[in-house]
Amino acid sequence: MSNTPTHNEIFERHGAAVLIPTYNNEGTLAAVIKDALSYTHHVIVVNDGATDSTPEILDQFPGIQLVSYNPNRGKGIALRRGFTYARDKGYSYVITMDADGQHFADDLPNMLQQIVEKPDTLIIGARNLHQENMPGKNTFANKFSNFWFYVNTGLKAPDTQSGYRVYPLELIKKIPFVCTKYEFEVEVLVRSAWRGIKVDWTPVKVYYPPAEERVSHFKPFRDFSRISVLNTVLVLVTLLYIKPRDVLRFLLKKENWKKMWREEVINANESNARKATAIGFGVFMGIVPIWGFQLLVAMLVSIKFKLNKALVFLAAHISTPPLTPFIIFASFITGKIWMGQSSRDLLFSNGFNFATIRDNMLQYVVGSITLAIGAGLVAGIVSWVLLASFRRKRN
C-alpha cells in the first residue's frame, strides 16, 4: 500500500472522498481499497452487514474511515449512510466505487477533473455497454432504465446503472429518499434532476469477469421488480406533478415569455410547414377529449417531435373558456354523424347525472375526436396559407 497517494492534495482541495459500499465482497474488497488508497487517504468504506471475512479484511487497512452495521440493509441504505457520514466529516463530494472490482481506480483522476470542470454536478461514469463479457441482463436493464429516466426527466442518458459516480453532498442533502436497495441509484438520479441538480456523464472503464467467476448480489426478479415499481411511481409523479410544475414555473417568468415569442413564435428560421403543423396539432390537442391532460400531452409530444412548443401551447387553448361550451356542443353534434339512428339530442330533461353522462358519452367522445382531427387539419392548412402569404410579402 502506497504511503504517498498520488492525488491526495487534490481530493483535499475539493473536499472529496472515495466511498465504497460493500457486502460480502471478500474476494475483491482488499484490492479495491488498496487501489483507492494509492490515490488518496480519504477513503470511506461502508460495511453493509457482511457475513463473510469482510471485517478481517477491513482490519488490514487502519487508515480508512469505516461505517459498519448489522444486519444487511441494501445498497441504497449503505450509500445513504455513507453520504451522512461524509457530510458529518466535512466532505463536499464523494466518489462512489463498487467493491466487486469492476471499477478501475485509475479513473479517479478523471472523476476529480469532473468536479473541477462541472462543480455541483452529479456525475455518472458511463460504461462501454458493448464490451466483451458485459452480461446481457445488465445491458437490457440499463436500456430499460435509460428509457424511463428520459421519460421522467427529458434527459438522454448513456448509462443510468453505473455505480461509479460523483455525488455533490450538499445539494442532495435535502432530498427525502425512500429506496433502500439497488433501485436507489435510479431514484437519486431522477429526484436530483427534478430538484434542478445538473446530471452529466463521463466515460469510465469497467471490468466484468467471466460468468463462472462473477459474484453478484443483484437478484434479477426481485430487484428488477422493485425498479419497475419505482419507475411506475416516478412516471405518475412526473405526469401529475413535475411536468405541470415545470410548465407553470416557466410561464411565471416574464423573460421566458419574451424568449418564447422571439425564439419560438417568430423564429424566422422555421419553415411555414413546421409552424402550421404546430398550430394544427395544438388545435387537435385542445379539442381531443382528455380533459386535464391536454396541455401536458401536447407539450410532451411537441418536445418529442421538436415542434414549435409556443405555437402548440397557444393553439391548444382553443378549448378554454368561453369557447369550452361551444367545443363540447360542436363535438356532440359531430358525433351524430357516426351514431346514425342511435344518435341523441343534447337534452337534460331528467337532470344532469351519471346516467345522462353515460348515455351521451360515446357520441361526445366520437364526435370530439372527429372534430379535433378536422379542426386540426383546417387550422394547419389555413395557417400555412396565411404564413406563406404574409411572410412572402414581408420578404
Residue pairs with C-beta under 8 A, 6 or more apart in sequence:
1 34
1 37
1 38
1 61
2 37
2 38
5 11
5 37
5 38
5 39
5 40
5 41
6 38
6 39
7 39
7 40
7 108
7 109
7 112
8 39
8 40
8 41
8 42
10 16
10 112
11 17
11 39
11 40
11 42
11 112
12 42
14 92
14 93
14 112
14 115
14 116
15 90
15 91
15 92
15 93
16 40
16 42
16 91
16 92
16 93
16 94
16 95
16 112
16 115
16 166
17 40
17 42
17 43
17 44
17 65
17 86
17 89
17 91
17 93
17 94
17 95
18 36
18 39
18 40
18 42
18 43
18 44
18 94
18 95
18 96
18 97
18 108
19 44
19 46
19 79
19 82
19 83
19 86
19 94
19 95
19 96
19 97
19 167
20 29
20 32
20 33
20 36
20 43
20 44
20 45
20 46
20 96
20 97
20 98
20 99
21 45
21 46
21 48
21 75
21 78
21 79
21 82
21 96
21 98
21 99
22 29
22 45
22 46
22 47
22 48
22 50
22 54
22 78
22 99
23 47
23 48
23 49
23 50
23 54
23 72
23 75
23 78
23 99
23 217
24 50
24 51
24 52
24 54
24 217
25 32
25 50
25 54
25 99
25 100
25 101
25 215
26 50
26 52
26 53
26 54
26 57
27 101
27 215
28 99
28 100
28 101
28 215
29 54
29 57
29 58
29 99
30 57
30 60
30 61
31 101
32 97
32 98
32 99
32 100
32 101
32 103
32 105
33 43
33 45
33 57
33 58
33 61
33 64
34 61
35 104
35 105
35 106
36 43
36 97
36 105
36 108
37 43
37 61
37 63
37 64
38 105
39 105
39 108
39 109
40 108
41 63
42 65
42 91
43 61
43 63
43 64
43 65
44 64
44 65
44 66
44 67
44 82
44 85
44 86
44 94
45 58
45 61
45 64
45 65
45 66
45 67
45 99
46 67
46 68
46 78
46 79
46 81
46 82
46 85
47 54
47 55
47 58
47 66
47 67
47 68
47 69
48 69
48 72
48 73
48 74
48 75
48 77
48 78
49 69
49 70
49 71
49 72
49 73
50 72
51 72
55 68
58 64
58 66
58 68
65 85
65 89
67 81
67 82
67 85
69 81
73 180
74 180
74 181
74 182
74 184
75 181
75 182
75 184
75 185
76 177
76 179
76 180
76 181
76 182
76 183
76 184
76 185
76 187
77 180
77 181
79 96
79 184
79 185
79 188
80 177
80 184
82 94
82 96
83 94
83 167
83 169
83 172
83 173
86 94
86 169
87 169
87 170
87 173
91 169
92 168
92 169
92 170
93 115
93 166
93 167
93 168
93 169
94 166
94 167
94 169
95 108
95 111
95 112
95 164
95 165
95 166
95 167
96 163
96 164
96 165
96 167
97 103
97 105
97 163
97 164
98 163
98 164
100 215
100 216
101 207
101 209
102 206
102 207
102 208
103 125
103 163
103 164
103 204
103 206
103 207
104 204
104 205
104 206
104 207
106 205
107 125
107 164
107 204
107 205
110 202
110 204
111 123
111 125
111 164
111 166
111 202
111 204
114 121
114 123
114 166
114 200
114 202
115 123
115 166
118 198
118 200
119 168
120 168
120 171
120 197
120 198
121 166
121 168
121 197
121 198
121 199
121 200
122 165
122 166
122 167
122 168
122 171
122 172
122 188
122 189
122 192
122 197
122 198
122 199
122 200
123 165
123 166
123 200
123 201
123 202
124 157
124 159
124 160
124 162
124 164
124 165
124 189
124 199
124 200
124 201
124 202
125 159
125 162
125 164
125 165
125 201
125 202
125 203
125 204
126 158
126 159
126 162
126 201
126 202
126 203
126 204
127 134
127 159
127 162
127 164
127 204
127 205
127 206
128 134
128 203
128 205
128 206
129 138
129 139
129 142
129 159
130 139
131 206
131 208
133 208
133 209
133 210
133 211
134 206
134 208
135 208
135 211
135 214
137 220
138 161
138 208
141 161
141 224
141 227
142 159
142 160
142 161
145 160
145 161
145 186
145 227
145 231
146 156
146 157
146 158
146 159
146 160
148 186
148 231
148 234
148 235
149 155
149 157
149 160
149 186
149 189
149 190
150 156
150 157
151 235
151 238
152 190
152 193
152 194
152 231
152 234
152 235
152 238
152 242
153 189
153 190
153 193
153 194
153 199
153 238
154 303
155 193
155 199
157 189
157 199
157 201
158 201
159 201
160 185
160 186
160 189
161 185
161 186
162 204
162 206
163 185
164 204
164 206
165 185
167 188
168 197
171 192
171 195
171 197
172 188
172 192
172 195
172 197
175 188
175 191
175 192
175 195
177 184
177 187
177 188
177 191
178 187
179 186
179 187
179 226
179 230
181 223
181 226
182 218
182 223
182 226
182 227
183 223
183 226
183 227
183 230
186 227
186 230
186 231
186 234
187 230
187 234
189 199
190 234
192 199
193 199
194 242
208 214
239 293
239 296
243 296
243 299
243 300
244 296
247 295
247 296
247 299
250 256
251 257
260 309
260 310
261 310
264 308
264 309
264 310
264 311
265 308
265 310
265 311
265 314
267 275
267 308
270 308
272 384
272 387
272 388
272 391
273 384
274 307
274 308
275 308
275 311
275 383
275 384
275 387
276 380
276 381
276 383
276 384
276 387
277 307
277 380
278 302
278 307
278 308
278 309
278 311
278 312
278 315
279 311
279 312
279 315
279 379
279 380
279 383
280 315
280 376
280 377
280 378
280 379
280 380
280 381
280 383
281 298
281 301
281 302
281 307
281 312
281 315
281 376
281 380
282 298
282 311
282 312
282 313
282 314
282 315
282 316
282 318
282 379
283 315
283 316
283 318
283 372
283 375
283 376
283 379
283 380
284 372
284 373
284 375
284 376
285 294
285 295
285 297
285 298
285 301
285 312
285 315
285 316
285 372
286 294
286 298
286 315
286 316
286 317
286 318
286 319
286 320
286 327
286 372
287 318
287 319
287 327
287 331
287 368
287 371
287 372
287 375
287 376
288 294
288 368
288 369
288 372
289 331
289 364
289 365
289 368
289 369
290 297
294 316
294 319
295 313
295 316
298 312
298 313
298 316
299 309
299 312
299 313
301 307
302 308
302 309
302 312
302 313
303 309
315 379
318 327
318 375
319 327
327 371
328 364
328 368
329 346
330 367
330 371
331 364
331 367
331 368
331 370
331 371
332 346
332 360
332 363
332 364
332 367
333 346
333 367
334 367
334 368
334 370
334 371
334 374
335 343
335 362
335 363
335 364
335 365
335 366
335 367
335 368
335 370
336 343
336 344
336 363
336 367
337 367
337 370
338 363
338 366
338 367
338 370
339 362
339 363
339 366
343 363
344 359
344 360
344 363
346 360
348 356
350 356
